[in-house]
Amino acid sequence: MITPKNDKEEPGGNGYLLPKFVGLIHSEVKREYFPTETQYLTEKDAEHEAQVIATYLEKMGIRAKLYPGRPEFIPSIVRDKPEMVFNLVGSINGQEYLSATIPGLLEAIDIPYTGAGMLGESLAYNKYLVKELLNSHGIPTPRTQLFSSPTTPINLEMRFPLISKLNEIHGAVEVTESAISHNEKEIRERLKFLIKTYQQPVIVEEFIAGREITAILLEGGNSKVYLAEKVFRETNDPMQFATFDDQWGEENDSFTYAK
C-alpha cells in the first residue's frame, strides 16, 4: 500500500481530492443462495472483482477494505468509518431486489457511496415498473404483460413472437433461444418453468428485432453517458439477440462492442 506523504487529502489527476480510505461492499455469494447454476454464474466472481478494484485503489495510495454485502457489515463499517463506499452489491442471499437496501443503510449511517440511490436501485429490479414509467413519459416500448401465474389470460393485443424475461433478475439469466415463444403453447410452458424455478413474476414482451445498446451513466463533477452497441456477426437469423451464453460464455464470437 502507498502511504500519503502528509495528513491532507492528495489531489488526483482530475483536480479532485482523493479519499484516504474507501470501503468496497460486494455480494456474498454461495451456490445454495441461487435456484440455478445460471444465476449463480452471474455473481460468483463478485468478491474477486471487488478485490481487483481494491488493488487499483491501493496503487493510488488509497486504503481499501472489502465488506461482504450482508446485514453484519453495518457494525464493521460504522467502526471503520471509510470516507466513501463502492457499492458493488448485486444480490443479498441470492435475492437481487434486496440490493436496494444497501444504499438505504449507507444513507442511514451517513456514508457516501457510488451507484444509484435506494429509489433507483428499487426501480432497477422491477423491469415492468420501469417500462410503465417510460410509457408514461411518452417513450414507446414493446407491448408488455406481467405474469404471476402461467395460466393468466394473455392480452389479446399481444402479438407473437413473444420474449419472456424474469422481472427482478438481471444478467440475461434465462435469456436463451427458448425465451422466444411463437404460440400460446410455447409461452405457457415457458411461464410455467420460469415462475416455478425462480418464484417471481415474468415480464412478457412482443419481440422486436433491433439494435442492442449498453448505456453507462457516470455522474460527478461532469456527468457523462457512455454508449456501446453490440454488433452481431452476419447471419440469416432475422431474430438475432444476445443470449445468456453470448454474454457469459468463455468463447463468445456472436457479437463485438462498438462505441
Contacts in CASP RR format, 6 or more apart in sequence:
PFRMAT RR
TARGET T0000
AUTHOR 0000-0000-0000
METHOD contacts of the structure
MODEL  1
MITPKNDKEEPGGNGYLLPKFVGLIHSEVKREYFPTETQYLTEKDAEHEA
QVIATYLEKMGIRAKLYPGRPEFIPSIVRDKPEMVFNLVGSINGQEYLSA
TIPGLLEAIDIPYTGAGMLGESLAYNKYLVKELLNSHGIPTPRTQLFSSP
TTPINLEMRFPLISKLNEIHGAVEVTESAISHNEKEIRERLKFLIKTYQQ
PVIVEEFIAGREITAILLEGGNSKVYLAEKVFRETNDPMQFATFDDQWGE
ENDSFTYAK
1 58 0 8 1.000
1 61 0 8 1.000
1 63 0 8 1.000
2 58 0 8 1.000
2 59 0 8 1.000
2 60 0 8 1.000
2 61 0 8 1.000
3 61 0 8 1.000
4 10 0 8 1.000
4 20 0 8 1.000
4 61 0 8 1.000
9 17 0 8 1.000
9 18 0 8 1.000
9 19 0 8 1.000
9 20 0 8 1.000
10 17 0 8 1.000
10 18 0 8 1.000
10 61 0 8 1.000
11 17 0 8 1.000
11 18 0 8 1.000
12 18 0 8 1.000
16 221 0 8 1.000
18 60 0 8 1.000
18 61 0 8 1.000
18 62 0 8 1.000
19 62 0 8 1.000
19 82 0 8 1.000
19 83 0 8 1.000
19 84 0 8 1.000
20 62 0 8 1.000
20 63 0 8 1.000
20 83 0 8 1.000
21 62 0 8 1.000
21 63 0 8 1.000
21 64 0 8 1.000
21 65 0 8 1.000
21 80 0 8 1.000
21 81 0 8 1.000
21 82 0 8 1.000
21 83 0 8 1.000
22 57 0 8 1.000
22 62 0 8 1.000
22 63 0 8 1.000
22 64 0 8 1.000
22 65 0 8 1.000
22 82 0 8 1.000
22 83 0 8 1.000
22 84 0 8 1.000
22 85 0 8 1.000
22 86 0 8 1.000
23 64 0 8 1.000
23 65 0 8 1.000
23 66 0 8 1.000
23 67 0 8 1.000
23 77 0 8 1.000
23 80 0 8 1.000
23 82 0 8 1.000
23 84 0 8 1.000
23 85 0 8 1.000
23 86 0 8 1.000
24 50 0 8 1.000
24 53 0 8 1.000
24 54 0 8 1.000
24 64 0 8 1.000
24 65 0 8 1.000
24 66 0 8 1.000
24 67 0 8 1.000
24 85 0 8 1.000
24 86 0 8 1.000
24 88 0 8 1.000
25 50 0 8 1.000
25 66 0 8 1.000
25 67 0 8 1.000
25 68 0 8 1.000
25 69 0 8 1.000
25 73 0 8 1.000
25 77 0 8 1.000
25 85 0 8 1.000
25 86 0 8 1.000
25 87 0 8 1.000
25 88 0 8 1.000
25 89 0 8 1.000
25 102 0 8 1.000
26 46 0 8 1.000
26 47 0 8 1.000
26 49 0 8 1.000
26 50 0 8 1.000
26 66 0 8 1.000
26 67 0 8 1.000
26 68 0 8 1.000
26 69 0 8 1.000
26 88 0 8 1.000
26 89 0 8 1.000
27 43 0 8 1.000
27 46 0 8 1.000
27 47 0 8 1.000
27 68 0 8 1.000
27 69 0 8 1.000
27 88 0 8 1.000
27 89 0 8 1.000
27 90 0 8 1.000
27 91 0 8 1.000
27 92 0 8 1.000
27 94 0 8 1.000
27 99 0 8 1.000
28 46 0 8 1.000
28 68 0 8 1.000
28 69 0 8 1.000
28 70 0 8 1.000
28 92 0 8 1.000
28 93 0 8 1.000
29 40 0 8 1.000
29 43 0 8 1.000
29 44 0 8 1.000
29 46 0 8 1.000
29 47 0 8 1.000
29 91 0 8 1.000
29 94 0 8 1.000
31 37 0 8 1.000
31 40 0 8 1.000
33 40 0 8 1.000
33 91 0 8 1.000
33 93 0 8 1.000
33 94 0 8 1.000
34 40 0 8 1.000
34 43 0 8 1.000
34 94 0 8 1.000
35 197 0 8 1.000
35 198 0 8 1.000
35 199 0 8 1.000
36 173 0 8 1.000
36 197 0 8 1.000
36 198 0 8 1.000
38 173 0 8 1.000
38 174 0 8 1.000
38 244 0 8 1.000
39 94 0 8 1.000
39 169 0 8 1.000
39 173 0 8 1.000
39 198 0 8 1.000
41 248 0 8 1.000
42 170 0 8 1.000
42 171 0 8 1.000
42 173 0 8 1.000
42 248 0 8 1.000
43 90 0 8 1.000
43 91 0 8 1.000
43 94 0 8 1.000
46 88 0 8 1.000
46 90 0 8 1.000
47 66 0 8 1.000
47 68 0 8 1.000
49 88 0 8 1.000
50 66 0 8 1.000
50 86 0 8 1.000
50 88 0 8 1.000
51 66 0 8 1.000
53 64 0 8 1.000
53 86 0 8 1.000
53 88 0 8 1.000
54 64 0 8 1.000
54 65 0 8 1.000
54 66 0 8 1.000
55 64 0 8 1.000
57 63 0 8 1.000
57 64 0 8 1.000
58 64 0 8 1.000
65 80 0 8 1.000
65 82 0 8 1.000
67 73 0 8 1.000
67 76 0 8 1.000
67 77 0 8 1.000
67 85 0 8 1.000
69 89 0 8 1.000
69 92 0 8 1.000
69 102 0 8 1.000
70 92 0 8 1.000
70 93 0 8 1.000
74 105 0 8 1.000
74 109 0 8 1.000
77 85 0 8 1.000
77 109 0 8 1.000
77 111 0 8 1.000
78 109 0 8 1.000
81 111 0 8 1.000
82 111 0 8 1.000
83 112 0 8 1.000
84 111 0 8 1.000
84 112 0 8 1.000
84 113 0 8 1.000
84 114 0 8 1.000
85 106 0 8 1.000
85 111 0 8 1.000
85 112 0 8 1.000
85 113 0 8 1.000
85 114 0 8 1.000
86 113 0 8 1.000
86 114 0 8 1.000
87 102 0 8 1.000
87 103 0 8 1.000
87 106 0 8 1.000
87 113 0 8 1.000
87 114 0 8 1.000
87 115 0 8 1.000
89 99 0 8 1.000
89 102 0 8 1.000
90 96 0 8 1.000
90 99 0 8 1.000
91 98 0 8 1.000
91 99 0 8 1.000
92 98 0 8 1.000
92 99 0 8 1.000
92 101 0 8 1.000
92 102 0 8 1.000
96 125 0 8 1.000
96 168 0 8 1.000
96 169 0 8 1.000
96 170 0 8 1.000
97 122 0 8 1.000
97 125 0 8 1.000
97 126 0 8 1.000
97 168 0 8 1.000
99 121 0 8 1.000
99 125 0 8 1.000
100 118 0 8 1.000
100 120 0 8 1.000
100 121 0 8 1.000
100 122 0 8 1.000
100 124 0 8 1.000
100 125 0 8 1.000
101 118 0 8 1.000
102 113 0 8 1.000
102 121 0 8 1.000
103 113 0 8 1.000
103 115 0 8 1.000
103 116 0 8 1.000
103 117 0 8 1.000
103 118 0 8 1.000
103 121 0 8 1.000
104 117 0 8 1.000
104 118 0 8 1.000
106 112 0 8 1.000
106 113 0 8 1.000
107 117 0 8 1.000
107 118 0 8 1.000
116 124 0 8 1.000
123 129 0 8 1.000
123 130 0 8 1.000
123 133 0 8 1.000
124 130 0 8 1.000
124 170 0 8 1.000
125 168 0 8 1.000
125 170 0 8 1.000
126 167 0 8 1.000
126 168 0 8 1.000
127 165 0 8 1.000
127 167 0 8 1.000
127 168 0 8 1.000
127 203 0 8 1.000
128 144 0 8 1.000
128 146 0 8 1.000
128 167 0 8 1.000
128 201 0 8 1.000
128 203 0 8 1.000
131 141 0 8 1.000
131 144 0 8 1.000
131 203 0 8 1.000
134 141 0 8 1.000
135 141 0 8 1.000
141 205 0 8 1.000
142 205 0 8 1.000
142 206 0 8 1.000
142 207 0 8 1.000
142 208 0 8 1.000
143 155 0 8 1.000
143 157 0 8 1.000
143 158 0 8 1.000
143 159 0 8 1.000
143 205 0 8 1.000
143 206 0 8 1.000
144 203 0 8 1.000
144 204 0 8 1.000
144 205 0 8 1.000
144 206 0 8 1.000
145 152 0 8 1.000
145 154 0 8 1.000
145 155 0 8 1.000
145 158 0 8 1.000
145 203 0 8 1.000
145 204 0 8 1.000
146 167 0 8 1.000
146 201 0 8 1.000
146 202 0 8 1.000
146 203 0 8 1.000
146 204 0 8 1.000
147 191 0 8 1.000
147 195 0 8 1.000
147 201 0 8 1.000
147 202 0 8 1.000
147 203 0 8 1.000
147 204 0 8 1.000
148 195 0 8 1.000
148 201 0 8 1.000
149 191 0 8 1.000
149 195 0 8 1.000
150 188 0 8 1.000
150 191 0 8 1.000
150 192 0 8 1.000
150 195 0 8 1.000
151 188 0 8 1.000
154 184 0 8 1.000
154 187 0 8 1.000
158 204 0 8 1.000
158 206 0 8 1.000
159 206 0 8 1.000
160 181 0 8 1.000
160 182 0 8 1.000
160 183 0 8 1.000
160 187 0 8 1.000
161 180 0 8 1.000
161 181 0 8 1.000
161 182 0 8 1.000
161 206 0 8 1.000
161 207 0 8 1.000
161 239 0 8 1.000
162 180 0 8 1.000
162 181 0 8 1.000
162 187 0 8 1.000
162 204 0 8 1.000
162 205 0 8 1.000
162 206 0 8 1.000
162 207 0 8 1.000
163 179 0 8 1.000
163 180 0 8 1.000
163 181 0 8 1.000
163 204 0 8 1.000
163 205 0 8 1.000
163 206 0 8 1.000
163 207 0 8 1.000
163 241 0 8 1.000
164 174 0 8 1.000
164 179 0 8 1.000
164 181 0 8 1.000
164 187 0 8 1.000
164 190 0 8 1.000
164 191 0 8 1.000
164 194 0 8 1.000
164 202 0 8 1.000
164 203 0 8 1.000
164 204 0 8 1.000
165 174 0 8 1.000
165 175 0 8 1.000
165 179 0 8 1.000
165 202 0 8 1.000
165 203 0 8 1.000
165 204 0 8 1.000
165 205 0 8 1.000
166 173 0 8 1.000
166 174 0 8 1.000
166 194 0 8 1.000
166 198 0 8 1.000
166 200 0 8 1.000
166 202 0 8 1.000
166 203 0 8 1.000
167 200 0 8 1.000
167 201 0 8 1.000
167 202 0 8 1.000
167 203 0 8 1.000
168 200 0 8 1.000
168 201 0 8 1.000
169 198 0 8 1.000
169 200 0 8 1.000
171 244 0 8 1.000
171 247 0 8 1.000
171 248 0 8 1.000
172 242 0 8 1.000
172 243 0 8 1.000
172 244 0 8 1.000
172 246 0 8 1.000
172 247 0 8 1.000
172 248 0 8 1.000
173 244 0 8 1.000
174 194 0 8 1.000
174 198 0 8 1.000
174 244 0 8 1.000
175 241 0 8 1.000
175 242 0 8 1.000
175 243 0 8 1.000
175 244 0 8 1.000
176 243 0 8 1.000
176 244 0 8 1.000
176 245 0 8 1.000
177 243 0 8 1.000
178 190 0 8 1.000
179 190 0 8 1.000
179 243 0 8 1.000
180 207 0 8 1.000
180 239 0 8 1.000
181 187 0 8 1.000
181 190 0 8 1.000
187 204 0 8 1.000
190 202 0 8 1.000
191 202 0 8 1.000
191 204 0 8 1.000
194 202 0 8 1.000
195 201 0 8 1.000
195 202 0 8 1.000
207 239 0 8 1.000
209 238 0 8 1.000
209 239 0 8 1.000
209 240 0 8 1.000
209 241 0 8 1.000
211 229 0 8 1.000
211 230 0 8 1.000
212 229 0 8 1.000
212 230 0 8 1.000
212 241 0 8 1.000
212 242 0 8 1.000
212 255 0 8 1.000
213 227 0 8 1.000
213 228 0 8 1.000
213 229 0 8 1.000
213 230 0 8 1.000
214 227 0 8 1.000
214 228 0 8 1.000
214 229 0 8 1.000
214 230 0 8 1.000
214 257 0 8 1.000
215 225 0 8 1.000
215 226 0 8 1.000
215 227 0 8 1.000
216 225 0 8 1.000
216 226 0 8 1.000
216 227 0 8 1.000
216 228 0 8 1.000
217 223 0 8 1.000
217 224 0 8 1.000
217 225 0 8 1.000
217 226 0 8 1.000
218 224 0 8 1.000
218 225 0 8 1.000
218 226 0 8 1.000
227 259 0 8 1.000
228 257 0 8 1.000
228 258 0 8 1.000
228 259 0 8 1.000
229 257 0 8 1.000
229 258 0 8 1.000
229 259 0 8 1.000
230 242 0 8 1.000
230 255 0 8 1.000
230 256 0 8 1.000
230 257 0 8 1.000
231 255 0 8 1.000
231 256 0 8 1.000
231 257 0 8 1.000
231 258 0 8 1.000
232 240 0 8 1.000
232 242 0 8 1.000
232 254 0 8 1.000
232 255 0 8 1.000
233 253 0 8 1.000
233 254 0 8 1.000
233 255 0 8 1.000
242 254 0 8 1.000
242 255 0 8 1.000
243 254 0 8 1.000
245 252 0 8 1.000
246 252 0 8 1.000
246 254 0 8 1.000
246 255 0 8 1.000
END
